[in-house]
Each structure stands twice: as structure tokens, then as C-alpha cells.
């Protein structure tokens, strides 16, 4: 019996189904289960074209719960494509339990790595650049972000998917091993620097609080005193405060924004902030 080998057409179809449809039929009960199932369908069709019962058994493997970071998670889909090919060729140590065990064991770590790299680092870097290009209402920032993000996501996911298929479990070892750890730490450090620069550039918190003498002249302007000691101190305090609320107290971004609106409102009422509005 000739060895079965997935064609580039079937692999490409499986990748595109994951890229476009990883959130297919998304729900709190199933998350990315059906997106995964859909991406494996053309692969199983090709591998088990002559045996509908085995195809049904194979597809049943991918009905179990699955959820991870979709960009980096493409490598898991690629790895299982290789495992499914091995199962179709009669590998004794590869069955549905093995594949699902690998998927269940990887979706958590890959989600953690992907969230820190993609959501916590790459996206803020791209948004920081885009914001810098949007000065004066220019649309170039939005155009830049849409194009670069989609190119990064598509070709990055494609590389991981096919690399996972080619390398098998070795690709996973690379991601969670010493080399992967060093890369994550380096990129995370870069992301922290960029986020700090974005905060310093685009966030500005200043106070209008001042003390006046009997002649109505200001003899102590708080902002000037703060700038002489620590320029941007209030900005740093507010940024760290927002980070603390979201990271330590688990506040949602909407709750943090609502709290900032309340602080700003009270600050204007008591004269600590001056919005500079005139009527």
C-alpha cells in the first residue's frame, strides 16, 4: 500500500480555513472547536477518500473543546495535520487520544506565549507607529496598520502552520524550549520599551492647581514644581495606576476608562485639572 501524503492544495486549504475561520461558530461552550474542525476537513477528506468510516472517526477527534491564541496557534493545527497523516499511514503510536492530548496540552501554553507576543507586544508596536503617522488627521496611520497587521498575521500564521507540519513535535519544542524563551523575553522587553515610549508621547496629564496671594498672583504653580523635579510625573502615575487596575485588580478596560472619566470630572470641579474649554 502506497504511503499517503498530503498535497500542497489540501494543506493550503486547511491553512486558509484556519486563517479565515478560526472563530467559526464561536461560543463560550466550544470556542475554536468548529474552526479547527473546519480546517481539518480537507485534510481528512484527502487522507481517507477511500474509507468514509475512518474519515468519520478521524473528524470525530476534532470535536473536543479547543481554544488558544489563533495566530501562534496555527502551529498546533500544522502539527496535528502531520500527526493525522501519520495516523492515516498506520502509525501505531498515533491515535485520536494522542492527538487530543497534544492539542489539550499545547493550547494553554501557546495561548500564553501568543498573548504576550502578539497581543501584548506586536500589536502595541504597530499601533504606536500608526498613531505617529496619524498626526493632523492623516489616514496613513490606519492604512499602515491594516496592511501591515494583515501581512504579518497571514504570512506569520502560514509559516507556523507549514513549519509545524514539516517539523512535527520538534516545532513545539522550539517554541517552548530555551530558544523560544529567549526570543519571547527579547520581544517582550522591546514591547515594554515601545509601550513606554507611546505612553510618554501620547499621554499627557497636567494639573492646573496653583496657590495665589492676596493680589491674585500665583506664587506656587504645582505643575512647574513637578516639572522641575520629575517631568511627566502625573502621566507616569496615571499610566502605572491603569496598569495596576487591569493587571492586579482585574479591572476591564471599560471600567478603567469609566474611572478615568470620573477622576477627570471631579478634578475639574475642584480645580485640579483645567480642560481649557471656553464658552
N, C-alpha and C positions, 0 to 999 in steps of 0.2 A: 504493500500500500504506500503510495507516494506521500511524502511529508507535506502537510498543509502549511501554506504560507500566506499571510495576509497581504493583499495587494495594496499598493500606494493609494489607489482610489478608495478602497474601503477604510483605510486608516485616515485619509484626509476627510472622508465623510464623517467618521466618528469624531475627529477633532472639531470640525465645524459645528457639529451638533452640540458639542460641549461648549464651544465658544459662544454660540448664539443662544443656546437653550439650557445653560446650567441651572437656571431658576425656573424651568418649565414646571407648571402645576405646583408652584411653591406653596407650602402651607407649614404651619407650626408642627404638624404631625409628621410630614415627610421631608421637609426642607428640599434638598437637591436630589432626592432619590430618583424621581422620574426624569430629571435632566440627565442623570448618569445612565439610567436605563435606556433612554433615547440614544445616547451617544454610543452605547454598546450594540445597539440593534444591527447596524450594517455589518459589524464585525462578526457577530454570531450568525447572521444570515449567510455570510460567505463561508465561514468555517463549517457550518452544519447544513449546507444546502441540500445534502443527500439524506439527512436524518432529522426530520421535524421534531421527533421526541427528544433527542439530545439538545436541539436548539431551544425547545421549551424549558428543559431542565437548566440549561445554561442561563437563559434570560431570567429564570426564577431567582438566580443568585443575586441579581442586582435590584431586587425589590426591597431589600433591607434598608433601614434608615442610613442616610449619608448626608453630611454637611461639613464643609470646610471652606477655606478661602479659595474662591474659584480660579484666580489667576495661577497661583502656585499649585493649586490642587490639580491642575492639568497633568502634572507628573504622575499622580496616582492613577488617573484614567489610562495614561500611557503604559504604566507598569502592568495594570490588570489586563490591558489588551495583549501584552506579551504572555501573561500567565494563561489567558484564555486560549491563545494559540498553542501553548504547551499542553493544555488540557485536551484540546482537540486532537493533538498528536499522540495522546495516550500516556502522558506523564503521570506516573503513579502517585507522586507526592503533591500533585496539584488537583484540588477538588473545590467544590463550592465553599466548604468550610475554610479552606486555606485562603481563598481569595477574599472572603468576607472578613476573616481575621486580620488580613493585611490592611484592608480598607478601614476597618474599625480602629486598628492600632495607629494608623497614619493620619486619619482626618483631624484629630486633635492637635498633634504636634505641627502638622503642616499649616493648620489654621493659625496657630500662634506665631509661627515664623512668617507666614504671608501677611497677617495683620500688621506686624511690626515693620516689615519691609515695604509692603505695597501701600497699605492704608496709612501707616504712621510715618513713612519716610518718603517714598517716591511721589505720592500724590501731593503732600505739602510742598515738596521741592518744585514740582511742576506748577502748582498754584501760586507759589511765591514768584516764580519767573513770570507767570501770566499776569499777576497783579502789577508787576513792574512795567509790563508792556501796555497796561490799560489806562495809563495816565491821560487825563484830559478827555476821558470817554472813548478812547480808541477801542475798536472791536478786535484789534490784533491779539490781545491777551486771550480772549475767549476762543478765537480761531486757533491760536497756538495750542491751547490746552486740549481742545477737541481733537486736533490732528495728532499731536504728539502722544497723548494718552492712548488713543486707539491704536496707533502704530506700536507703541510699547506693549500694550495688552495683547494684541494679535500675535506679533512675532515672538514675544516672550512666552506666551502660552503654547504657541506652535513648537518652539524649541524644546520646552519642557516635556510636552506630550510625546514627541518623537524620540527625545533623549531617554525618557522613561521606558518607551517601548524597546529601544535598542539596548539599553543598559540593564533593564530589569531592576532587581532589588539593589544593584550597585548604585543606581541613581539616587535612591533614597538614602543610602549610606553616605553619599556625598553631601546631601542636604543637611542631614542631622549629625554628621561627623565633625571632626576638628576643622576641616577646611570650611565647611558651611558655617560653623560657629564663628570663625574669624571673619568671614565675609559679612555675616549679619552684624557683628559688632562694629565693623568699619562703616557699613552703610548706616547703621543706627546713629553712630557718632556724627556722621555727615548730616543726617537728617536733623539731629538736635541743633547743630550749628545753623543750618538753614532756617529752622523754625524760630530760633532766637533772633536771627537777622531780620526775618519777616516781622516778628513782634516789635523789634526796635524801630523798624522802618515805617510800619503801617499803623501801629497802635500808639496813640498819644493821649495820655491822661495828665491834665494840668489843673491846678487849683487857682481860684481867684481870691482866696482868703487873704485879707490884709488887716492890719491894725492902723487906726487913724488917730491923729492928735486933735486937739480942740479946734485947730484951724482947718481941719478937714484934709490934712495932708497925710499920706501913707508913710509911716515911719518903719513899718515892718511888712514886707511882702513875702508871704510864705514860699511862693514858687521860686523867687530869686534866692532865698536861703537854701532851699532844697537843691537848686541847680549848682550852687557854689560848693555843696558838699557831695552830692550824688546826682548828677544829671540823669533824668529819666527814672527817678526812684519810684514815683507813683505808678508809672507804666509797668515797671518790674513787679511791684506789689500786686497790681491787678492781674497781670498775666499768671503769676505764681498762685494767686488766690483762685483763679479759674481752674488752673491745673489741679490744685488741691481738691476743689469741689468735685471735679469729674473723676480724678484718679483715686482719691482716697474716700470720698463720701458718696461716690457713685451717682452724682447728680447727672441728669441728662443735659445735653447742650441747650435744649429749650428752657429747662429750669434755670440754668446758669444765665442765659440771656434775659430771662424774666427778672432774675435777681439784680442783674446789672442795670436794667431799666429802673427798678425800684431805687437802687442806690443813687443813680443819676438824678432821679426825680427829687428825692429827699435832699441830696447835695445842693441842687439848685434852690430849693425852698429855703435852706438855712444859709445860703450864700457861699458855700464851699466851692461849688462849681459855677461857672458862668458860660452858658451856651452861646453867648454873643448874638442873641436874637434881638431884633428891633422891630417895633410895630408902628 
